[in-house]
Protein backbone atom coordinates (compact mmCIF):
# COMPACT_ATOMS: atom_id res chain seq x y z
CA UNK A 1 0.00 0.00 0.00
CA UNK A 2 2.75 2.45 0.90
CA UNK A 3 4.70 1.69 -2.27
CA UNK A 4 1.63 2.44 -4.39
CA UNK A 5 1.09 5.73 -2.55
CA UNK A 6 4.73 6.75 -2.99
CA UNK A 7 4.58 5.89 -6.69
CA UNK A 8 1.40 7.95 -7.11
CA UNK A 9 2.99 10.88 -5.28
CA UNK A 10 6.12 10.65 -7.42
CA UNK A 11 4.05 10.63 -10.61
CA UNK A 12 2.01 13.59 -9.42
CA UNK A 13 5.13 15.51 -8.40
CA UNK A 14 6.78 14.81 -11.76
CA UNK A 15 3.76 15.97 -13.72
CA UNK A 16 3.29 19.26 -11.85
CA UNK A 17 6.07 21.64 -12.76
CA UNK A 18 6.79 24.57 -14.99
CA UNK A 19 8.25 22.34 -17.72
CA UNK A 20 5.06 20.28 -18.06
CA UNK A 21 2.18 22.55 -19.01
CA UNK A 22 0.01 19.53 -19.83
CA UNK A 23 -0.26 18.54 -16.18
CA UNK A 24 -1.15 22.08 -15.18
CA UNK A 25 -3.70 22.31 -18.01
CA UNK A 26 -5.29 19.05 -16.84
CA UNK A 27 -5.64 20.47 -13.33
CA UNK A 28 -7.07 23.70 -14.75
CA UNK A 29 -9.71 21.93 -16.84
CA UNK A 30 -10.51 19.57 -13.96
CA UNK A 31 -11.29 22.65 -11.87
CA UNK A 32 -13.37 24.18 -14.69
CA UNK A 33 -15.37 20.96 -15.05
CA UNK A 34 -15.87 20.58 -11.32
CA UNK A 35 -17.11 24.14 -10.99
CA UNK A 36 -19.52 23.70 -13.90
CA UNK A 37 -21.15 20.75 -12.13
CA UNK A 38 -19.26 17.61 -13.16
CA UNK A 39 -18.87 15.63 -9.92
CA UNK A 40 -15.27 14.87 -9.05
CA UNK A 41 -15.48 13.90 -5.37
CA UNK A 42 -12.40 15.02 -3.46
CA UNK A 43 -10.24 15.23 -6.60
CA UNK A 44 -9.21 18.86 -6.19
CA UNK A 45 -8.57 18.53 -2.46
CA UNK A 46 -6.51 15.41 -3.05
CA UNK A 47 -4.35 17.15 -5.65
CA UNK A 48 -3.59 20.01 -3.26
CA UNK A 49 -2.96 17.63 -0.35
CA UNK A 50 -0.57 15.35 -2.23
CA UNK A 51 1.29 18.19 -3.90
CA UNK A 52 1.75 19.95 -0.57
CA UNK A 53 2.81 16.71 1.12
CA UNK A 54 5.41 15.90 -1.51
CA UNK A 55 6.76 19.38 -2.34
CA UNK A 56 6.30 21.49 0.79
CA UNK A 57 3.67 24.06 1.65
CA UNK A 58 5.15 27.17 0.02
CA UNK A 59 6.93 25.68 -2.96
CA UNK A 60 6.47 26.75 -6.58
CA UNK A 61 4.52 23.61 -7.64
CA UNK A 62 1.99 24.15 -4.86
CA UNK A 63 1.53 27.78 -5.86
CA UNK A 64 1.11 26.74 -9.51
CA UNK A 65 -1.50 24.16 -8.54
CA UNK A 66 -3.38 26.70 -6.45
CA UNK A 67 -3.28 29.23 -9.30
CA UNK A 68 -4.61 26.62 -11.75
CA UNK A 69 -7.37 25.55 -9.35
CA UNK A 70 -8.46 29.11 -8.60
CA UNK A 71 -8.28 30.14 -12.25
CA UNK A 72 -10.24 27.07 -13.34
CA UNK A 73 -12.84 27.67 -10.67
CA UNK A 74 -13.21 31.28 -11.75
CA UNK A 75 -13.58 30.30 -15.42
CA UNK A 76 -16.11 27.55 -14.64
CA UNK A 77 -18.20 29.89 -12.53
CA UNK A 78 -18.01 32.59 -15.19
CA UNK A 79 -19.17 30.16 -17.88
CA UNK A 80 -22.19 29.16 -15.80
CA UNK A 81 -22.95 32.81 -15.06
CA UNK A 82 -22.82 33.92 -18.69
CA UNK A 83 -24.79 30.94 -19.98
CA UNK A 84 -27.45 31.62 -17.34
CA UNK A 85 -27.47 35.32 -18.11
CA UNK A 86 -27.71 34.89 -21.88
CA UNK A 87 -30.18 32.01 -21.96
CA UNK A 88 -32.14 32.95 -18.82
CA UNK A 89 -35.03 30.74 -17.84
CA UNK A 90 -34.53 28.38 -20.79
CA UNK A 91 -31.22 27.28 -19.30
CA UNK A 92 -32.65 27.04 -15.78
CA UNK A 93 -35.56 24.92 -17.03
CA UNK A 94 -33.19 22.70 -19.02
CA UNK A 95 -31.03 22.12 -15.95
CA UNK A 96 -34.13 21.58 -13.81
CA UNK A 97 -35.44 18.86 -16.13
CA UNK A 98 -32.18 16.94 -15.91
CA UNK A 99 -31.59 17.26 -12.18
CA UNK A 100 -33.82 15.40 -9.76
CA UNK A 101 -32.82 17.84 -7.00
CA UNK A 102 -33.89 20.99 -8.87
CA UNK A 103 -37.32 19.91 -10.10
CA UNK A 104 -40.21 22.18 -9.18
C-alpha positions as CSV (number, residue, x, y, z in Angstrom):
1,X,0.0,0.0,0.0
2,X,2.8,2.5,0.9
3,X,4.7,1.7,-2.3
4,X,1.6,2.4,-4.4
5,X,1.1,5.7,-2.6
6,X,4.7,6.7,-3.0
7,X,4.6,5.9,-6.7
8,X,1.4,8.0,-7.1
9,X,3.0,10.9,-5.3
10,X,6.1,10.7,-7.4
11,X,4.0,10.6,-10.6
12,X,2.0,13.6,-9.4
13,X,5.1,15.5,-8.4
14,X,6.8,14.8,-11.8
15,X,3.8,16.0,-13.7
16,X,3.3,19.3,-11.9
17,X,6.1,21.6,-12.8
18,X,6.8,24.6,-15.0
19,X,8.3,22.3,-17.7
20,X,5.1,20.3,-18.1
21,X,2.2,22.6,-19.0
22,X,0.0,19.5,-19.8
23,X,-0.3,18.5,-16.2
24,X,-1.2,22.1,-15.2
25,X,-3.7,22.3,-18.0
26,X,-5.3,19.0,-16.8
27,X,-5.6,20.5,-13.3
28,X,-7.1,23.7,-14.8
29,X,-9.7,21.9,-16.8
30,X,-10.5,19.6,-14.0
31,X,-11.3,22.7,-11.9
32,X,-13.4,24.2,-14.7
33,X,-15.4,21.0,-15.1
34,X,-15.9,20.6,-11.3
35,X,-17.1,24.1,-11.0
36,X,-19.5,23.7,-13.9
37,X,-21.2,20.8,-12.1
38,X,-19.3,17.6,-13.2
39,X,-18.9,15.6,-9.9
40,X,-15.3,14.9,-9.0
41,X,-15.5,13.9,-5.4
42,X,-12.4,15.0,-3.5
43,X,-10.2,15.2,-6.6
44,X,-9.2,18.9,-6.2
45,X,-8.6,18.5,-2.5
46,X,-6.5,15.4,-3.0
47,X,-4.3,17.2,-5.7
48,X,-3.6,20.0,-3.3
49,X,-3.0,17.6,-0.4
50,X,-0.6,15.3,-2.2
51,X,1.3,18.2,-3.9
52,X,1.8,20.0,-0.6
53,X,2.8,16.7,1.1
54,X,5.4,15.9,-1.5
55,X,6.8,19.4,-2.3
56,X,6.3,21.5,0.8
57,X,3.7,24.1,1.7
58,X,5.1,27.2,0.0
59,X,6.9,25.7,-3.0
60,X,6.5,26.7,-6.6
61,X,4.5,23.6,-7.6
62,X,2.0,24.2,-4.9
63,X,1.5,27.8,-5.9
64,X,1.1,26.7,-9.5
65,X,-1.5,24.2,-8.5
66,X,-3.4,26.7,-6.5
67,X,-3.3,29.2,-9.3
68,X,-4.6,26.6,-11.7
69,X,-7.4,25.6,-9.4
70,X,-8.5,29.1,-8.6
71,X,-8.3,30.1,-12.3
72,X,-10.2,27.1,-13.3
73,X,-12.8,27.7,-10.7
74,X,-13.2,31.3,-11.8
75,X,-13.6,30.3,-15.4
76,X,-16.1,27.5,-14.6
77,X,-18.2,29.9,-12.5
78,X,-18.0,32.6,-15.2
79,X,-19.2,30.2,-17.9
80,X,-22.2,29.2,-15.8
81,X,-23.0,32.8,-15.1
82,X,-22.8,33.9,-18.7
83,X,-24.8,30.9,-20.0
84,X,-27.4,31.6,-17.3
85,X,-27.5,35.3,-18.1
86,X,-27.7,34.9,-21.9
87,X,-30.2,32.0,-22.0
88,X,-32.1,33.0,-18.8
89,X,-35.0,30.7,-17.8
90,X,-34.5,28.4,-20.8
91,X,-31.2,27.3,-19.3
92,X,-32.7,27.0,-15.8
93,X,-35.6,24.9,-17.0
94,X,-33.2,22.7,-19.0
95,X,-31.0,22.1,-15.9
96,X,-34.1,21.6,-13.8
97,X,-35.4,18.9,-16.1
98,X,-32.2,16.9,-15.9
99,X,-31.6,17.3,-12.2
100,X,-33.8,15.4,-9.8
101,X,-32.8,17.8,-7.0
102,X,-33.9,21.0,-8.9
103,X,-37.3,19.9,-10.1
104,X,-40.2,22.2,-9.2
